């Protein structure tokens, strides 16, 4: 209520994006909604609730703290922890949260069994070299441990694609072959797990098989890892307000370091956002939107304020809504634009 900048989250866009990806998947493919990192910063509880309302049975998070938050918020469904399981002393408390844990070593399976057991998905290493058991001897050790520990139930098997947005040097095809061999190995050992490999990119471009489920991560929030939007709708808009407008004469300077000098008479607006709010210094030079027009950021971005040139924005005044990310009228600043300024990904 009192924050000087805020996110507007469109939950109907969450529903649209789930339905859009379902349209592109084979009939019967399950969906896993990835809501780690506070639902990519969008607010995990309302996002999770809307995903559940759209029929998503399995949520995925990065760690047990995120499971705890969802449980405290009232979520009673299945939640998969994509990261490594906790160590022995933490396991009994962790299992009370009823997570589906990820395992990739025999020792992890045995620790979970000793703590009381539960559901697990087995992570397979296919080429990303982050976490996972390699098909063959390493995976077999995990499968043997699962057979020895009947209170640990293998309900899934999965891997992560490294370059699904571009399939550089045939790596995705190689990862698919390795994953196929892992799934066949698990089934030969008597297990019938749900298999999932596709991420948003692979779901949009069909570069990898759907198997039993697709993990919808960045696409859930309306951002495509491909050059095309693919019919997805961005979920978030980031806004603030104009707090002050003043007129500068030629030669007057703006901000810390006096890095901007007015080339002539200019109208400068101060807006109530800065790098402490996440509006990074690297976002300048760049623009914001005021009254449906682009207004360039001038000078250095401060901790909780920054200045923009509104000389060409007729009538700009204190209280005007400022769009930092999103659409205003016919103008738009996309997440990709901000990412390009910061040399990162959207």
C-alpha positions in Angstrom: 0.0 0.0 0.0 2.8 2.4 0.9 5.5 1.2 -1.5 6.7 3.8 -3.9 7.0 1.2 -6.7 4.9 -1.9 -7.2 4.2 -4.8 -9.5 0.8 -5.3 -11.1 0.2 -9.0 -11.6 -2.4 -10.2 -14.1 -3.5 -13.7 -12.9 -5.7 -14.1 -15.9 -2.4 -14.1 -18.0 -1.2 -17.0 -15.8 -4.3 -18.9 -16.9 -3.8 -17.9 -20.5 -0.2 -19.1 -20.6 -1.0 -22.5 -19.1 -3.8 -23.0 -21.7 -1.6 -21.8 -24.5 1.2 -24.3 -23.7 -1.4 -27.1 -23.2 -2.6 -26.4 -26.8 0.9 -27.2 -28.1 1.4 -30.4 -26.0 0.2 -33.8 -26.9 -3.1 -34.7 -25.4 -2.7 -36.2 -21.9 0.6 -34.4 -21.2 0.7 -33.3 -17.6 2.0 -29.8 -16.6 4.4 -28.9 -13.9 4.3 -25.2 -12.9 7.7 -24.0 -11.7 7.1 -21.5 -9.0 10.6 -21.3 -7.5 12.2 -18.0 -6.4 8.8 -16.6 -5.2 7.3 -17.6 -8.6 10.1 -15.8 -10.5 9.5 -12.7 -8.3 5.7 -12.5 -9.1 4.4 -13.7 -5.7 4.2 -17.5 -5.1 1.0 -17.9 -3.2 -1.5 -16.3 -5.7 0.4 -17.7 -8.6 0.3 -21.2 -7.2 -3.4 -20.9 -6.3 -4.2 -19.8 -9.9 -2.1 -22.6 -11.4 -3.9 -25.2 -9.2 -7.2 -23.7 -10.3 -6.1 -24.4 -13.9 -5.7 -28.0 -13.1 -1.9 -28.1 -12.4 -1.3 -31.0 -10.0 2.4 -30.6 -9.5 4.3 -27.5 -8.5 8.1 -27.3 -8.6 10.3 -25.3 -6.4 14.0 -25.0 -5.7 14.3 -25.8 -2.0 12.4 -26.8 1.1 12.0 -23.3 2.4 9.7 -22.7 -0.6 7.7 -25.8 0.2 7.3 -24.5 3.7 6.0 -21.2 2.5 3.5 -22.9 0.2 2.3 -25.2 3.0 1.9 -22.2 5.4 -0.1 -20.5 2.6 -2.5 -23.4 2.5 -1.3 -25.4 -0.5 -2.0 -29.1 0.1 -1.0 -30.5 -3.3 2.1 -32.2 -4.5 5.3 -30.1 -4.6 8.5 -31.2 -6.2 11.8 -29.9 -4.9 14.2 -29.6 -7.9 17.3 -29.1 -5.8 19.3 -31.6 -3.8 17.7 -33.1 -0.7 18.6 -31.9 2.8 21.1 -33.7 4.9 20.2 -36.3 7.6 19.5 -34.0 10.6 17.1 -31.9 8.6 15.2 -34.7 7.0 12.5 -35.6 9.6 11.3 -32.0 9.8 11.5 -31.7 6.0 9.4 -34.8 5.4 6.6 -33.4 7.6 6.1 -30.9 4.8 5.2 -33.8 2.4 7.5 -32.8 -0.4 8.5 -34.8 -3.4 12.3 -34.8 -3.1 14.9 -35.1 -5.9 17.5 -37.8 -5.5 20.5 -38.8 -7.5 22.7 -41.0 -5.2 22.0 -44.2 -3.3 23.1 -42.5 -0.1 20.3 -39.9 -0.5 17.7 -42.6 -0.9 18.9 -44.4 2.2 18.9 -41.2 4.3 15.3 -40.5 3.2 14.3 -44.1 4.1 15.9 -43.8 7.5 14.0 -40.6 8.2 10.7 -42.2 7.4 10.5 -42.3 3.6 8.4 -40.5 1.0 8.1 -39.7 -2.7 11.1 -38.9 -4.9 11.9 -38.1 -8.4 15.3 -39.3 -9.7 17.4 -36.6 -11.4 19.4 -37.8 -14.4 22.6 -36.1 -15.7 22.3 -35.9 -19.5 24.7 -33.1 -20.3 24.2 -30.0 -18.1 26.6 -31.3 -15.4 24.8 -29.7 -12.5 23.3 -32.4 -10.4 22.1 -35.9 -11.4 23.0 -39.6 -11.8 24.5 -40.6 -15.2 22.7 -43.4 -17.0 24.3 -46.7 -16.4 26.3 -47.5 -13.2 25.4 -44.3 -11.3 21.7 -44.6 -12.1 21.7 -48.3 -11.3 23.0 -47.6 -7.8 20.1 -45.3 -7.2 17.6 -47.8 -8.6 19.1 -50.6 -6.4 18.8 -48.4 -3.3 15.1 -47.7 -4.2 14.5 -51.4 -4.3 16.2 -51.9 -0.9 14.1 -49.0 0.6 10.4 -49.8 -0.1 9.3 -46.7 2.0 10.9 -44.4 -0.6 8.6 -44.3 -3.7 10.0 -43.3 -7.1 7.2 -41.3 -8.8 9.2 -39.5 -11.4 12.4 -39.3 -13.4 13.7 -36.1 -15.1 16.6 -34.1 -16.5 17.3 -30.5 -17.5 18.0 -29.3 -21.1 20.9 -26.9 -21.5 20.2 -25.4 -24.9 16.6 -26.1 -25.8 16.2 -22.6 -27.1 18.8 -23.1 -29.8 20.0 -26.8 -29.8 23.6 -25.7 -30.3 25.9 -28.5 -31.7 23.2 -31.1 -31.4 23.4 -31.1 -27.6 19.7 -31.4 -27.1 19.4 -34.5 -29.3 22.3 -36.1 -27.3 20.5 -35.2 -24.0 17.3 -36.8 -25.3 19.2 -40.0 -26.2 20.7 -40.2 -22.7 17.4 -39.5 -21.1 15.7 -42.2 -23.2 18.3 -44.7 -22.0 17.7 -43.6 -18.4 14.0 -44.0 -18.6 14.4 -47.4 -20.3 16.8 -48.4 -17.5 14.4 -47.4 -14.8 11.5 -49.3 -16.4 13.7 -52.4 -16.9 14.3 -52.3 -13.2 10.6 -52.5 -12.5 9.8 -48.8 -12.0 7.1 -46.8 -13.8 7.9 -43.2 -13.1 6.5 -40.1 -14.7 9.2 -38.8 -17.1 9.7 -35.1 -17.7 12.4 -33.3 -19.7 10.7 -30.5 -21.7 11.0 -27.0 -20.4 9.3 -23.9 -21.8 11.6 -23.6 -24.8 11.4 -27.3 -25.7 7.6 -27.1 -25.3 7.3 -24.1 -27.6 9.6 -25.4 -30.4 9.0 -29.1 -30.0 12.7 -29.8 -29.9 12.4 -32.7 -27.3 9.8 -35.3 -26.7 7.0 -34.4 -24.3 7.2 -37.7 -22.4 4.6 -37.5 -19.5 4.9 -33.9 -18.5 6.3 -30.5 -19.4 7.8 -28.1 -16.9 6.5 -24.6 -17.5 8.9 -22.1 -16.0 9.6 -18.7 -17.6 6.7 -19.3 -20.0 4.2 -19.4 -17.1 5.0 -15.7 -16.6 4.5 -14.8 -20.2 8.1 -14.6 -21.4 9.3 -16.7 -24.3 12.9 -18.1 -24.5 12.5 -18.0 -28.3 12.6 -14.9 -30.5 8.9 -15.2 -31.0 6.3 -14.5 -28.3 4.5 -17.7 -29.2 1.2 -16.3 -28.0 2.3 -15.9 -24.3 1.1 -12.9 -22.3 3.4 -11.1 -19.8 2.1 -11.3 -16.3 3.8 -8.4 -14.6 3.9 -4.6 -15.0 6.3 -2.6 -12.8 5.2 0.9 -11.9 6.0 4.0 -9.8 5.0 7.7 -9.8 6.4 11.1 -10.7 7.2 12.8 -7.4 8.6 16.2 -8.7 9.1 18.1 -12.0 11.5 21.0 -12.4 12.9 23.0 -15.3 16.6 23.1 -16.0 18.5 25.8 -17.9 21.3 24.9 -20.3 24.4 23.8 -18.5 22.7 22.6 -15.3 23.6 19.1 -14.1 21.7 16.1 -12.7 22.5 13.5 -10.1 25.5 12.0 -8.4 28.7 12.5 -10.3 27.0 15.2 -12.3 27.1 12.9 -15.3 24.2 14.6 -17.2 24.4 18.2 -18.4 21.3 19.8 -19.8 22.0 20.8 -23.5 19.3 23.4 -23.3 16.1 24.1 -21.4 14.8 20.7 -20.2 12.0 19.5 -18.0 13.2 16.8 -15.6 11.0 14.6 -13.5 12.1 12.8 -10.4 10.5 9.3 -10.0 10.3 7.3 -6.8 12.4 4.2 -7.7 16.1 3.4 -7.5 18.5 0.5 -7.3 17.4 -0.5 -3.8 14.1 -1.3 -5.4 15.8 -3.3 -8.2 15.9 -0.6 -10.8 19.5 -1.2 -11.5 22.1 1.5 -12.4 22.7 -0.5 -15.5 19.2 0.3 -16.7 20.5 3.7 -17.7 20.7 4.8 -20.4 17.1 3.8 -21.1 13.5 4.9 -21.0 10.4 4.8 -18.8 6.8 5.4 -19.9 4.9 8.5 -18.8 1.5 9.4 -20.4 2.1 6.8 -23.1 5.4 8.3 -24.2 9.0 7.2 -23.7 11.0 9.4 -21.3 14.8 8.9 -21.1 16.5 8.3 -17.8 19.2 11.0 -17.2 22.1 11.0 -14.8 22.9 8.1 -12.4 20.2 6.1 -10.9 20.1 6.7 -7.1 19.3 4.3 -4.4 15.6 5.1 -4.2 15.0 7.8 -6.9 16.0 8.6 -10.4 15.5 11.4 -12.9 13.9 11.3 -16.4 13.6 13.9 -19.2 9.9 14.7 -19.7 10.5 17.7 -22.0 8.6 15.9 -24.8 5.9 14.6 -22.5 3.2 17.2 -22.5 1.7 17.9 -19.1 3.8 15.5 -17.1 3.2 16.3 -13.5 3.7 14.9 -10.0 1.4 11.9 -9.3 1.6 10.6 -12.9 1.9 6.9 -13.2 5.3 5.7 -14.5 5.7 2.3 -16.2 9.2 0.8 -15.8 8.2 -2.6 -17.2 5.1 -3.2 -19.3 2.7 -1.3 -21.5 1.2 2.2 -21.3 -1.0 3.2 -24.3 0.7 2.0 -27.4 4.2 2.1 -25.9 5.8 -0.9 -24.2 9.0 -1.6 -22.3 9.6 -5.4 -22.2 11.5 -7.5 -19.8 13.9 -8.3 -22.7 14.6 -4.6 -23.1 15.6 -4.2 -19.4 17.6 -7.4 -19.6 19.5 -6.1 -22.7 20.4 -3.0 -20.7 21.7 -5.2 -17.9 23.5 -7.7 -20.1 21.4 -10.6 -18.7 18.3 -12.7 -19.5 14.7 -11.5 -19.2 
